[in-house]
């Protein structure tokens, strides 16, 4: 079986945090990037990744056509070979073998991987699916589509022998939206839907997350600090390989005057150094430095940020490369943060931005891991 990872495009909701422009490269869980989970799902499901990541869709709402075209550019493969395309604008951690078995048993030309409606942003593509899983149509999210129960994630399975016919059907509506494309294919071909979050006995517990807002991105990572997170990073039978960058192991050491460093209920990325500071229920990215006497609580520290001596940070996201100065307080009512560039979100979350990062709008967050 063959798999393709397609990049997710612009990471607009996270841009001010100093993450890469492509959300597929955004850091997650201290040691990974969003795209690493797509690779893990393919590899652990017995699917061979046939080529490196391909660029994302040229415009919003055109993921289906871009995915099918990416498959068409693959080297010659068997006509009956299923090809899995995962779009790395979200995190999908799931065993795909059940979806592949269903796709084969149904004799489907195209399989759409889905999650329950309500798990995605308002612009998502909702599917009209019958009791056997056959897709009858699709619609952009609206009041009229509220009764539809499944949302397409952007991921799919396509039978390679059906690819030419599928693209021919779409040839007359190349400027249309995903919903229009899916409806057109459903009228002319066998298209099925598979809920990847279906939790039947004996299956690995699936996980899906879309970083559609800073709050969602923060909340998903704070969940990893709990005793029973929804995403299991420690299953030896399901390895997720992080990006090797040559950094040394993380370490927690005593600072000056034997000020003990500590990290409790936290994830630490490679190269992170807790030098006499205290980190509680937080995710600390690669190359982060926490200095003597600093107190970090319920926070997300992105790569290469610096927390100064005696600083206090609570319920905050510190952007990549940002600096919290000595003695500054972030996330407290009596903030003393003259040096740091901060913004308080309507949700109560505080952001600390690198000085050259654009400031975010304080508008409420909107509703590819």
SEKETOR-921985 format. One line per 2 residues: number of its first residue (from 1); their letters; for each residue x, y, z of C-alpha. Coordinates in steps of 0.1 Angstrom, whole numbers, plus 2048, in hexadecimal, padded with zeros to 3 digits. Example, Ala and Ser with C-alpha at 12.3 -4.5 7.8 and 13.67 -1.06 7.14 Angstrom:
2
1> as> 87B 7D3 84E  889 7F5 847
END
This chain:
369
1> xx> 800 800 800  80C 823 7F8
3> xx> 808 843 80B  80E 868 804
5> xx> 811 885 81E  805 8A6 810
7> xx> 80F 8C6 822  7F3 8DA 832
9> xx> 7FA 8FD 825  7FB 91E 839
11> xx> 7FA 91C 85F  7E8 93E 862
13> xx> 7DA 938 885  7FC 931 893
15> xx> 811 949 87E  819 962 89A
17> xx> 827 946 8B0  846 943 899
19> xx> 83D 921 88B  845 918 867
21> xx> 82E 925 84C  822 902 844
23> xx> 80E 8F3 861  81C 8D1 858
25> xx> 83D 8DD 867  82E 8EC 886
27> xx> 83C 8DE 8A7  826 8C7 8BC
29> xx> 82C 8B4 8DD  84F 8C2 8E1
31> xx> 860 8A8 8CA  84B 8A7 8AB
33> xx> 83C 8BA 88E  818 8B7 882
35> xx> 822 8A3 863  834 888 878
37> xx> 813 87A 883  808 875 85F
39> xx> 827 861 858  822 84D 878
41> xx> 7FE 844 86E  809 838 84C
43> xx> 828 825 857  817 814 875
45> xx> 7FA 80A 85F  811 7F8 847
47> xx> 810 813 82C  82F 81C 819
49> xx> 835 842 815  83F 843 7F1
51> xx> 84C 867 7EF  854 885 804
53> xx> 83A 89E 80E  829 8B0 7F0
55> xx> 81F 8D4 7F2  7FD 8DE 800
57> xx> 7DE 8E8 7ED  7E0 907 7D7
59> xx> 7C1 916 7E6  7A9 90F 803
61> xx> 78D 8F7 7FD  79F 8E4 7E1
63> xx> 7B0 8C8 7F5  79F 8AB 7E3
65> xx> 7AB 8B5 7C0  7CE 8BC 7CD
67> xx> 7CF 89A 7DE  7C4 887 7BF
69> xx> 7DD 89A 7A9  7F9 891 7C2
71> xx> 7F0 86C 7BE  7F0 870 798
73> xx> 814 87C 79A  820 85D 7AC
75> xx> 837 843 79A  824 826 789
77> xx> 811 811 7A2  7FA 7F4 7A0
79> xx> 7D6 7FC 794  7C6 7EB 7B2
81> xx> 7DE 7FB 7CB  7CE 812 7E4
83> xx> 7DF 833 7EA  7DB 846 80B
85> xx> 7DF 86C 80B  7E2 87D 82D
87> xx> 7E1 8A3 82E  7F9 8B0 849
89> xx> 7E4 8CE 854  7D7 8BA 872
91> xx> 7E3 89D 888  7D4 87B 880
93> xx> 7E1 85F 895  7CD 840 88C
95> xx> 7D0 81D 87F  7C5 81F 85B
97> xx> 7C2 7FA 854  79D 7F9 85D
99> xx> 796 815 844  7AA 803 829
101> xx> 798 7E2 82F  776 7F4 82D
103> xx> 781 806 80D  78B 7E5 7FD
105> xx> 76C 7D2 808  755 7EE 7FB
107> xx> 767 7EE 7D9  76A 814 7DD
109> xx> 77B 82B 7C4  780 846 7DE
111> xx> 77F 844 804  77D 864 819
113> xx> 78B 863 83D  773 876 854
115> xx> 76D 881 878  74C 889 889
117> xx> 73E 8AB 880  745 8C6 899
119> xx> 76A 8BC 89C  775 8D4 881
121> xx> 773 8F9 878  753 908 869
123> xx> 761 907 845  764 8E1 846
125> xx> 755 8CA 82C  738 8B5 839
127> xx> 72E 894 829  70C 885 823
129> xx> 712 860 82A  6F9 843 82A
131> xx> 6F8 827 844  711 812 82F
133> xx> 72A 82E 82E  724 838 80A
135> xx> 728 85D 804  70A 86C 7F3
137> xx> 714 890 7F3  727 8AB 805
139> xx> 721 8CF 811  734 8EC 820
141> xx> 72B 8F1 844  70A 904 847
143> xx> 6EA 904 85A  6DB 8ED 83F
145> xx> 6F8 8D5 843  6F6 8D3 869
147> xx> 6E6 8B0 867  704 8A1 856
149> xx> 719 88D 86E  73B 888 85E
151> xx> 756 8A1 854  770 89A 83B
153> xx> 793 89E 849  7A5 8A4 827
155> xx> 7B4 880 829  7AA 866 810
157> xx> 7AF 843 801  7AE 840 7DB
159> xx> 7AF 821 7C6  7CB 828 7AC
161> xx> 7B8 817 790  79B 830 796
163> xx> 7B0 84F 796  7AD 858 771
165> xx> 787 855 772  785 86A 792
167> xx> 79A 886 783  786 885 763
169> xx> 766 88A 777  775 8A9 788
171> xx> 783 8B7 767  764 8CC 762
173> xx> 763 8DB 785  788 8E2 78D
175> xx> 780 904 79D  766 8F6 7B4
177> xx> 768 8EF 7D9  76F 8CE 7EA
179> xx> 749 8CA 7F1  741 8CE 7CD
181> xx> 75D 8B6 7C3  752 89B 7DB
183> xx> 72D 89E 7D1  737 89A 7AC
185> xx> 74C 87B 7B3  731 86C 7C9
187> xx> 718 86E 7AC  730 85C 794
189> xx> 746 845 7A9  746 82F 7C8
191> xx> 750 847 7E4  750 83C 808
193> xx> 756 84D 82A  769 83F 848
195> xx> 768 84E 86B  78C 84C 876
197> xx> 782 853 89A  76C 834 89C
199> xx> 777 822 8BC  76F 7FE 8B8
201> xx> 77D 7E3 8D0  79F 7D7 8C6
203> xx> 7A9 7F6 8B3  7C3 810 8BD
205> xx> 7B3 82E 8CC  7B3 848 8B0
207> xx> 7BC 86D 8B4  7B4 88B 89E
209> xx> 7BD 8B0 8A4  7BC 8CE 88E
211> xx> 7D0 8ED 89A  7B5 905 88D
213> xx> 7BC 91E 8A9  7D7 926 8C2
215> xx> 7BF 91A 8DE  7BA 8F9 8CC
217> xx> 7DF 8F5 8C7  7E6 8FD 8EB
219> xx> 7CB 8E7 8F9  7D5 8C8 8E5
221> xx> 7F8 8CB 8F3  7EE 8D1 917
223> xx> 7DA 8B1 915  7FB 89E 90F
225> xx> 806 8A8 932  7EA 895 943
227> xx> 7EC 872 950  7D5 864 934
229> xx> 7D8 87A 915  7C3 873 8F7
231> xx> 7E2 86F 8E1  7F9 853 8EC
233> xx> 81D 85C 8E4  82C 83F 8F8
235> xx> 81E 820 8E7  83C 80B 8DC
237> xx> 826 7FA 8C2  81E 81B 8B2
239> xx> 83E 830 8AF  83C 855 8A4
241> xx> 85E 85F 897  868 883 89E
243> xx> 87D 89A 889  8A2 895 890
245> xx> 8B4 8B6 894  8D4 8AD 8A7
247> xx> 8CA 8BD 8C8  8D6 8AD 8E8
249> xx> 8BE 89D 901  8A9 8B3 917
251> xx> 8B6 8B8 93B  8AA 8C5 95C
253> xx> 8C6 8D2 972  8CB 8E7 992
255> xx> 8D4 90B 98C  8E8 923 9A0
257> xx> 8E8 920 9C6  8DB 8FC 9C2
259> xx> 8B9 909 9B6  8A9 8E7 9AC
261> xx> 89A 8E4 989  87A 8D0 985
263> xx> 862 8C5 96A  841 8B5 974
265> xx> 826 8A8 95D  838 8B7 93F
267> xx> 846 8AF 91D  86A 8BA 915
269> xx> 878 8BD 8F2  89C 8B6 8E8
271> xx> 8B5 8CF 8F3  89E 8DE 90D
273> xx> 8B0 8E9 92D  89E 8EF 94E
275> xx> 8B9 901 961  8AC 905 985
277> xx> 889 90E 979  868 8FD 97F
279> xx> 852 8EF 963  82F 8E1 96B
281> xx> 815 8D4 953  826 8E3 935
283> xx> 834 8DA 913  858 8E6 90E
285> xx> 864 8E6 8EA  886 8E1 8DB
287> xx> 8A3 8F6 8E7  88F 908 901
289> xx> 8A2 917 91F  891 91C 941
291> xx> 8A7 930 959  8AC 92F 97E
293> xx> 88D 936 993  875 938 975
295> xx> 853 928 97A  840 91A 95C
297> xx> 81C 90C 961  802 900 948
299> xx> 815 90F 92B  822 907 908
301> xx> 846 912 901  84F 90F 8DD
303> xx> 871 908 8CE  88F 91E 8D8
305> xx> 87D 935 8F0  88E 942 910
307> xx> 87F 947 932  893 95E 948
309> xx> 89D 95C 96D  880 95E 985
311> xx> 866 962 969  843 954 96F
313> xx> 82F 946 952  80C 938 956
315> xx> 7F3 92C 93C  806 93B 91F
317> xx> 814 932 8FD  838 93F 8F8
319> xx> 83F 941 8D3  85E 933 8C2
321> xx> 87C 948 8CA  86A 95F 8E2
323> xx> 87A 96B 902  86A 970 924
325> xx> 882 987 937  88F 984 95B
327> xx> 873 988 975  857 98D 95B
329> xx> 835 97F 962  81F 971 946
331> xx> 7FB 966 94B  7F6 977 96C
333> xx> 7DF 994 973  7FB 9A9 97F
335> xx> 811 9A3 961  833 9B3 961
337> xx> 83E 9AD 93E  84D 9CD 930
339> xx> 866 9BA 91A  851 99D 90D
341> xx> 838 9A2 8F0  818 994 8FE
343> xx> 7F4 991 8F4  7D7 985 90A
345> xx> 7BD 970 8F7  798 972 8FE
347> xx> 79B 94E 90A  7B3 95A 926
349> xx> 7D1 94B 915  7F0 961 914
351> xx> 807 961 8F6  82C 96C 8F7
353> xx> 839 974 8D4  85B 978 8C6
355> xx> 862 99D 8C0  862 999 89A
357> xx> 841 985 899  821 995 88E
359> xx> 808 99E 8A9  7E8 98A 8AA
361> xx> 7C4 997 8A8  7B2 994 8C9
363> xx> 793 987 8B7  784 967 8C4
365> xx> 795 948 8B5  783 936 899
367> xx> 772 916 8A0  7D3 8C8 862
369> x> 7E9 8AF 899
END
